[in-house]
Amino acid sequence: MIFIVNKRCKEKSIRKKYGDDAIICDVTSQSENGQLVRLSPFFPHGDIPVPFSEGQTATCVEAIWQGLKVFENNDVDIELFKNNTMKNIKRSTRKYGRILGHRKGVYGKELLDYLSARRDIYLPSYHWVLEHKVNDVVEMLKEASKSKKIILLDYTTNTDPFNIKKPLSHAFLIKAYIENTYPDMILTRSDNTAKQLSLW
């Protein structure tokens, strides 16, 4: 079985709850494990297709997510697509003003609200990485989860694709992919429910 736990939890507490034989896997950008760190959205795999942007690729998923953001005082930033340092990728409202949305493609005219951007940009981009860049690591975790408790450490533990008040846990997406429940159900959520959400 696979469980999502906040990275800030102490190992002693994790062991007490899940047992001494549980396998703890840090899948954040701070992971010291050379294989597991590749699961971080910040890891620079390179050649990741940017959604709705023919011919454009990026180093990591986070660069796509941040690069397609549109602010009051700043449009998309394609230079971020080249960032391979795992640092200085996030773009802040303090610097650029209020977020207006995510552009649907580098040269697109449509701006996506947060929920739509999560569905149409983040989820497919990370899914592509799971399938094409880290399938070996995913298969290793899948096999281990058959007989052991796998603890995936992440800084955020939001496991609801529709909860836009918090960033979505990529550790949850790993778990969902392994268990064949990757959240494509977001595509079928009713429009009325989506409209009730505060999109920013």
C-alpha positions in Angstrom: 0.0 0.0 0.0 1.1 3.6 -0.6 0.6 6.5 1.8 1.2 10.2 1.4 2.9 11.9 4.4 4.1 15.4 4.9 7.9 15.6 4.5 8.1 17.7 7.7 6.9 14.7 9.8 9.7 13.1 11.9 10.7 9.6 10.9 10.0 8.4 14.5 6.4 9.5 14.1 6.1 7.9 10.7 7.5 4.6 12.0 5.2 4.6 15.0 2.2 4.9 12.7 3.2 2.8 9.7 5.7 0.3 11.3 9.4 -0.2 11.2 9.3 -2.1 7.9 7.6 0.7 6.0 9.7 2.1 3.1 10.0 5.9 3.3 10.6 7.6 0.0 11.3 11.3 -0.3 10.0 12.3 -3.7 10.6 16.0 -3.3 13.3 18.2 -5.0 15.2 17.9 -1.7 15.5 14.2 -1.9 19.0 12.8 -1.4 18.0 9.6 -3.3 19.3 10.0 -6.9 16.4 7.9 -8.3 13.5 9.3 -6.2 14.4 12.9 -6.8 13.6 12.3 -10.5 9.9 12.2 -9.4 10.0 15.8 -8.4 8.1 18.2 -10.7 11.3 20.4 -10.4 13.6 17.8 -11.8 15.1 18.8 -15.2 14.4 15.8 -17.4 14.4 18.0 -20.5 12.3 17.6 -23.7 8.9 17.7 -21.9 6.3 18.8 -24.4 4.6 22.1 -23.4 0.8 21.7 -23.7 -0.9 23.5 -26.6 2.6 24.8 -27.8 3.8 22.9 -30.8 7.6 22.7 -31.0 8.0 24.0 -27.4 9.6 21.8 -24.7 10.7 22.4 -21.1 13.1 21.0 -18.7 10.6 20.2 -16.0 6.9 20.2 -15.1 7.2 23.1 -12.7 8.8 25.2 -15.5 5.8 24.6 -17.7 3.3 25.4 -14.9 5.1 28.6 -13.9 6.1 29.6 -17.4 2.5 29.6 -18.7 1.2 31.8 -15.9 0.0 35.3 -16.8 0.2 38.1 -14.3 -1.1 41.7 -14.3 2.4 42.9 -15.1 3.9 39.9 -16.9 3.0 37.4 -19.6 4.3 33.9 -20.2 8.0 33.3 -19.6 9.4 30.8 -22.1 12.9 31.4 -20.6 11.8 29.3 -17.6 11.4 26.3 -19.9 15.2 26.2 -20.1 15.8 26.3 -16.3 17.7 23.1 -15.4 18.8 24.2 -11.9 15.7 23.1 -9.8 15.9 26.7 -8.4 14.4 30.1 -9.1 11.4 28.6 -11.0 8.5 30.0 -9.2 7.0 33.3 -10.2 5.4 35.4 -7.4 2.4 37.8 -7.2 4.6 40.1 -5.1 6.9 40.7 -8.1 4.5 40.5 -11.0 1.1 41.4 -9.6 -2.2 39.5 -9.5 -2.4 36.2 -11.4 -4.9 36.4 -14.4 -4.7 32.8 -15.4 -2.6 30.3 -17.3 -2.2 30.9 -21.0 -3.5 28.0 -23.1 -0.2 27.5 -24.9 2.7 29.9 -25.4 1.0 31.7 -28.2 -2.6 31.1 -27.2 -5.2 33.8 -26.7 -7.3 31.9 -24.1 -6.5 32.2 -20.4 -7.4 29.2 -18.3 -8.7 29.5 -14.7 -6.8 27.6 -12.0 -8.9 24.4 -12.1 -8.8 24.2 -15.9 -5.1 24.8 -15.9 -4.5 22.0 -13.4 -6.6 19.7 -15.6 -5.2 20.8 -19.0 -1.6 21.7 -18.2 -0.3 20.2 -14.9 -1.9 16.8 -14.9 -1.1 15.8 -18.5 2.5 17.2 -18.2 3.3 15.2 -15.0 1.6 12.2 -16.5 3.9 12.4 -19.5 6.9 12.5 -17.3 5.7 9.4 -15.3 5.2 7.5 -18.6 8.3 8.7 -20.5 11.0 9.7 -18.0 10.6 7.8 -14.7 8.7 4.7 -15.6 11.6 2.6 -14.2 11.2 4.3 -10.8 7.5 4.0 -10.8 7.6 0.3 -11.6 10.1 -0.2 -8.7 7.6 1.5 -6.3 4.7 -0.4 -7.7 6.5 -3.7 -7.2 7.6 -2.8 -3.6 4.0 -1.7 -2.7 2.7 -5.2 -3.3 4.4 -6.4 -0.1 5.4 -3.3 1.8 3.9 -0.1 3.0 5.4 2.7 0.9 5.5 6.2 2.4 5.8 9.0 -0.2 7.0 12.2 1.4 5.8 15.5 -0.1 5.7 19.1 1.1 2.0 19.2 0.2 -0.5 16.4 0.9 -3.6 17.7 -0.9 -5.0 14.6 -2.6 -8.1 16.3 -4.1 -7.7 17.6 -7.6 -10.7 19.8 -7.1 -9.3 21.5 -4.0 -7.6 24.5 -5.5 -6.9 26.2 -2.2 -3.8 24.2 -1.9 -1.2 22.9 -4.4 -1.9 19.3 -5.5 0.5 16.7 -4.1 2.6 15.2 -6.8 3.2 12.2 -4.5 -0.6 11.6 -4.7 -0.3 11.6 -8.5 2.5 9.0 -8.3 0.2 6.9 -6.1 -2.7 7.4 -8.4 -0.7 6.4 -11.4 0.5 3.3 -9.8 -3.0 2.4 -8.7 -4.5 3.2 -12.1 -6.6 6.0 -10.7 -4.8 9.0 -12.1 -7.2 11.9 -11.6 -8.7 12.1 -15.1 -12.0 12.2 -13.3 -11.4 15.9 -13.2 -12.6 16.0 -16.8 -16.1 14.8 -15.8 -16.6 17.1 -12.8 -19.8 19.1 -13.3 -19.5 22.7 -14.4 -21.7 23.8 -11.6 -19.4 22.4 -9.0 -16.4 24.0 -10.6 -18.1 27.4 -10.7 -18.7 27.2 -7.0 -15.0 27.1 -6.3 -13.0 30.2 -5.7 -10.6 29.9 -8.6 -7.8 31.9 -7.0 
